[in-house]
Amino acid sequence: MTETAALKRQLKIKSGAAKRLLKENKLYRKETEDLHRRLDRMIADNAEEWDVKNAKRLVEESTKMVSDTADRMGRAVGELRDVVAKAKDDVLLAQDEDYLSAQAILEGAAM
């Protein structure tokens, strides 16, 4: 396998992982917000203690998942950034669809 083909393969793999983790992190953040609103509503409505305790546990678990996916996303984006930097020097990959997609994912991760 040529170096260009290896870089292209790595771009696909790293891009896919980073894209999936960005999406996963976004979903966990939304879930955490929804669960927190639900918990606040339960407390305001004087729900049973067991229900409130269970809702708190769900918020905590969801918050841990946000942190976990953020860590994994950071590593994946860092790895993708390294591969994109290597691919930048490759003339054959400069206008490649996978290279451009990887750059777009990096820009989305920066937001």
PyRosetta script that sets phi, psi and omega in degrees:
from pyrosetta import init, pose_from_sequence

init()
pose = pose_from_sequence("MTETAALKRQLKIKSGAAKRLLKENKLYRKETEDLHRRLDRMIADNAEEWDVKNAKRLVEESTKMVSDTADRMGRAVGELRDVVAKAKDDVLLAQDEDYLSAQAILEGAAM")
pose.set_psi(1, 131.2)
pose.set_omega(1, -179.8)
pose.set_phi(2, -72.8)
pose.set_psi(2, 164.5)
pose.set_omega(2, -179.8)
pose.set_phi(3, -64.5)
pose.set_psi(3, -37.0)
pose.set_omega(3, 178.4)
pose.set_phi(4, -63.4)
pose.set_psi(4, -44.1)
pose.set_omega(4, 179.1)
pose.set_phi(5, -65.1)
pose.set_psi(5, -38.3)
pose.set_omega(5, 178.4)
pose.set_phi(6, -65.7)
pose.set_psi(6, -41.9)
pose.set_omega(6, 178.1)
pose.set_phi(7, -64.4)
pose.set_psi(7, -41.8)
pose.set_omega(7, 179.3)
pose.set_phi(8, -62.2)
pose.set_psi(8, -41.8)
pose.set_omega(8, 178.3)
pose.set_phi(9, -63.5)
pose.set_psi(9, -44.4)
pose.set_omega(9, 178.5)
pose.set_phi(10, -64.0)
pose.set_psi(10, -36.7)
pose.set_omega(10, 176.8)
pose.set_phi(11, -61.0)
pose.set_psi(11, -44.1)
pose.set_omega(11, 179.3)
pose.set_phi(12, -63.3)
pose.set_psi(12, -46.9)
pose.set_omega(12, -177.4)
pose.set_phi(13, -64.2)
pose.set_psi(13, -52.2)
pose.set_omega(13, -177.2)
pose.set_phi(14, -66.4)
pose.set_psi(14, -37.0)
pose.set_omega(14, 178.0)
pose.set_phi(15, -64.2)
pose.set_psi(15, -44.2)
pose.set_omega(15, 179.6)
pose.set_phi(16, -61.4)
pose.set_psi(16, -43.6)
pose.set_omega(16, -180.0)
pose.set_phi(17, -64.9)
pose.set_psi(17, -45.9)
pose.set_omega(17, -179.1)
pose.set_phi(18, -64.3)
pose.set_psi(18, -42.3)
pose.set_omega(18, -179.6)
pose.set_phi(19, -63.0)
pose.set_psi(19, -43.8)
pose.set_omega(19, 179.4)
pose.set_phi(20, -63.6)
pose.set_psi(20, -43.4)
pose.set_omega(20, -178.9)
pose.set_phi(21, -70.0)
pose.set_psi(21, -33.9)
pose.set_omega(21, 174.5)
pose.set_phi(22, -61.7)
pose.set_psi(22, -45.0)
pose.set_omega(22, 179.9)
pose.set_phi(23, -66.1)
pose.set_psi(23, -43.8)
pose.set_omega(23, 180.0)
pose.set_phi(24, -61.4)
pose.set_psi(24, -43.3)
pose.set_omega(24, 179.6)
pose.set_phi(25, -63.3)
pose.set_psi(25, -42.3)
pose.set_omega(25, 178.7)
pose.set_phi(26, -61.2)
pose.set_psi(26, -42.8)
pose.set_omega(26, 179.8)
pose.set_phi(27, -65.5)
pose.set_psi(27, -40.6)
pose.set_omega(27, 178.5)
pose.set_phi(28, -66.7)
pose.set_psi(28, -37.1)
pose.set_omega(28, 176.8)
pose.set_phi(29, -62.5)
pose.set_psi(29, -43.4)
pose.set_omega(29, 179.2)
pose.set_phi(30, -64.8)
pose.set_psi(30, -42.7)
pose.set_omega(30, 179.2)
pose.set_phi(31, -61.4)
pose.set_psi(31, -41.3)
pose.set_omega(31, 179.9)
pose.set_phi(32, -63.3)
pose.set_psi(32, -43.1)
pose.set_omega(32, 178.0)
pose.set_phi(33, -62.1)
pose.set_psi(33, -44.3)
pose.set_omega(33, 179.5)
pose.set_phi(34, -62.9)
pose.set_psi(34, -43.6)
pose.set_omega(34, 179.7)
pose.set_phi(35, -66.0)
pose.set_psi(35, -37.2)
pose.set_omega(35, 179.5)
pose.set_phi(36, -66.6)
pose.set_psi(36, -41.6)
pose.set_omega(36, 176.0)
pose.set_phi(37, -62.4)
pose.set_psi(37, -41.6)
pose.set_omega(37, 178.9)
pose.set_phi(38, -62.2)
pose.set_psi(38, -42.6)
pose.set_omega(38, 178.4)
pose.set_phi(39, -62.5)
pose.set_psi(39, -45.5)
pose.set_omega(39, 178.8)
pose.set_phi(40, -60.0)
pose.set_psi(40, -40.4)
pose.set_omega(40, 179.2)
pose.set_phi(41, -65.9)
pose.set_psi(41, -38.9)
pose.set_omega(41, 178.5)
pose.set_phi(42, -64.2)
pose.set_psi(42, -42.5)
pose.set_omega(42, 179.9)
pose.set_phi(43, -64.9)
pose.set_psi(43, -42.3)
pose.set_omega(43, -180.0)
pose.set_phi(44, -65.0)
pose.set_psi(44, -32.8)
pose.set_omega(44, -179.2)
pose.set_phi(45, -88.2)
pose.set_psi(45, 6.2)
pose.set_omega(45, -178.6)
pose.set_phi(46, 53.9)
pose.set_psi(46, 51.8)
pose.set_omega(46, 178.0)
pose.set_phi(47, -67.8)
pose.set_psi(47, 167.2)
pose.set_omega(47, -179.6)
pose.set_phi(48, -62.8)
pose.set_psi(48, 149.7)
pose.set_omega(48, -176.1)
pose.set_phi(49, -58.6)
pose.set_psi(49, -40.3)
pose.set_omega(49, -179.1)
pose.set_phi(50, -62.9)
pose.set_psi(50, -42.6)
pose.set_omega(50, 179.8)
pose.set_phi(51, -64.1)
pose.set_psi(51, -41.6)
pose.set_omega(51, 179.0)
pose.set_phi(52, -65.2)
pose.set_psi(52, -42.9)
pose.set_omega(52, 179.9)
pose.set_phi(53, -62.3)
pose.set_psi(53, -42.0)
pose.set_omega(53, 179.5)
pose.set_phi(54, -65.8)
pose.set_psi(54, -41.0)
pose.set_omega(54, 178.4)
pose.set_phi(55, -64.4)
pose.set_psi(55, -38.5)
pose.set_omega(55, 177.6)
pose.set_phi(56, -63.3)
pose.set_psi(56, -41.0)
pose.set_omega(56, 179.5)
pose.set_phi(57, -62.4)
pose.set_psi(57, -41.6)
pose.set_omega(57, 178.8)
pose.set_phi(58, -63.9)
pose.set_psi(58, -40.4)
pose.set_omega(58, 177.9)
pose.set_phi(59, -63.5)
pose.set_psi(59, -43.2)
pose.set_omega(59, 179.5)
pose.set_phi(60, -62.3)
pose.set_psi(60, -44.6)
pose.set_omega(60, 179.9)
pose.set_phi(61, -63.7)
pose.set_psi(61, -42.0)
pose.set_omega(61, 179.8)
pose.set_phi(62, -65.8)
pose.set_psi(62, -38.1)
pose.set_omega(62, 177.4)
pose.set_phi(63, -64.0)
pose.set_psi(63, -39.3)
pose.set_omega(63, 177.3)
pose.set_phi(64, -64.2)
pose.set_psi(64, -37.3)
pose.set_omega(64, 179.1)
pose.set_phi(65, -68.4)
pose.set_psi(65, -34.2)
pose.set_omega(65, 176.2)
pose.set_phi(66, -62.1)
pose.set_psi(66, -45.7)
pose.set_omega(66, 179.9)
pose.set_phi(67, -63.7)
pose.set_psi(67, -44.0)
pose.set_omega(67, -179.3)
pose.set_phi(68, -63.4)
pose.set_psi(68, -47.3)
pose.set_omega(68, -179.6)
pose.set_phi(69, -67.7)
pose.set_psi(69, -32.3)
pose.set_omega(69, 177.6)
pose.set_phi(70, -65.0)
pose.set_psi(70, -40.8)
pose.set_omega(70, 177.6)
pose.set_phi(71, -63.9)
pose.set_psi(71, -48.9)
pose.set_omega(71, -179.7)
pose.set_phi(72, -64.2)
pose.set_psi(72, -37.6)
pose.set_omega(72, 178.9)
pose.set_phi(73, -64.5)
pose.set_psi(73, -41.9)
pose.set_omega(73, 178.3)
pose.set_phi(74, -60.0)
pose.set_psi(74, -42.6)
pose.set_omega(74, 178.3)
pose.set_phi(75, -66.0)
pose.set_psi(75, -44.6)
pose.set_omega(75, -178.2)
pose.set_phi(76, -63.8)
pose.set_psi(76, -41.5)
pose.set_omega(76, 179.3)
pose.set_phi(77, -67.0)
pose.set_psi(77, -39.0)
pose.set_omega(77, 176.9)
pose.set_phi(78, -61.8)
pose.set_psi(78, -43.9)
pose.set_omega(78, 178.4)
pose.set_phi(79, -64.9)
pose.set_psi(79, -41.1)
pose.set_omega(79, 178.5)
pose.set_phi(80, -63.5)
pose.set_psi(80, -41.3)
pose.set_omega(80, 179.0)
pose.set_phi(81, -59.8)
pose.set_psi(81, -40.2)
pose.set_omega(81, 178.5)
pose.set_phi(82, -64.3)
pose.set_psi(82, -42.6)
pose.set_omega(82, -179.5)
pose.set_phi(83, -67.9)
pose.set_psi(83, -40.2)
pose.set_omega(83, 178.3)
pose.set_phi(84, -63.0)
pose.set_psi(84, -39.0)
pose.set_omega(84, 178.6)
pose.set_phi(85, -63.1)
pose.set_psi(85, -39.5)
pose.set_omega(85, 177.5)
pose.set_phi(86, -68.5)
pose.set_psi(86, -40.8)
pose.set_omega(86, -177.2)
pose.set_phi(87, -70.2)
pose.set_psi(87, -24.7)
pose.set_omega(87, -179.2)
pose.set_phi(88, -59.9)
pose.set_psi(88, -33.6)
pose.set_omega(88, -178.4)
pose.set_phi(89, -79.8)
pose.set_psi(89, -14.3)
pose.set_omega(89, -178.2)
pose.set_phi(90, -86.4)
pose.set_psi(90, 115.8)
pose.set_omega(90, -176.6)
pose.set_phi(91, -61.9)
pose.set_psi(91, -35.6)
pose.set_omega(91, -178.0)
pose.set_phi(92, -69.2)
pose.set_psi(92, -25.5)
pose.set_omega(92, -177.8)
pose.set_phi(93, -96.0)
pose.set_psi(93, -6.8)
pose.set_omega(93, -173.4)
pose.set_phi(94, -55.3)
pose.set_psi(94, -37.1)
pose.set_omega(94, 179.8)
pose.set_phi(95, -115.4)
pose.set_psi(95, 17.4)
pose.set_omega(95, -179.4)
pose.set_phi(96, -70.1)
pose.set_psi(96, 144.8)
pose.set_omega(96, -178.6)
pose.set_phi(97, -60.4)
pose.set_psi(97, -40.3)
pose.set_omega(97, 179.9)
pose.set_phi(98, -67.6)
pose.set_psi(98, -37.4)
pose.set_omega(98, 178.5)
pose.set_phi(99, -65.5)
pose.set_psi(99, -45.7)
pose.set_omega(99, 179.4)
pose.set_phi(100, -65.4)
pose.set_psi(100, -38.1)
pose.set_omega(100, 177.1)
pose.set_phi(101, -63.6)
pose.set_psi(101, -42.4)
pose.set_omega(101, 179.3)
pose.set_phi(102, -62.3)
pose.set_psi(102, -40.7)
pose.set_omega(102, 178.3)
pose.set_phi(103, -64.5)
pose.set_psi(103, -40.1)
pose.set_omega(103, 178.7)
pose.set_phi(104, -64.1)
pose.set_psi(104, -38.3)
pose.set_omega(104, 178.3)
pose.set_phi(105, -65.8)
pose.set_psi(105, -40.7)
pose.set_omega(105, 178.1)
pose.set_phi(106, -63.3)
pose.set_psi(106, -39.6)
pose.set_omega(106, 178.0)
pose.set_phi(107, -65.7)
pose.set_psi(107, -38.9)
pose.set_omega(107, 177.7)
pose.set_phi(108, -66.5)
pose.set_psi(108, -33.3)
pose.set_omega(108, 179.4)
pose.set_phi(109, -72.0)
pose.set_psi(109, -27.4)
pose.set_omega(109, -178.6)
pose.set_phi(110, -72.4)
pose.set_psi(110, -21.9)
pose.set_omega(110, -177.8)
pose.set_phi(111, -73.3)
pose.dump_pdb("model.pdb")
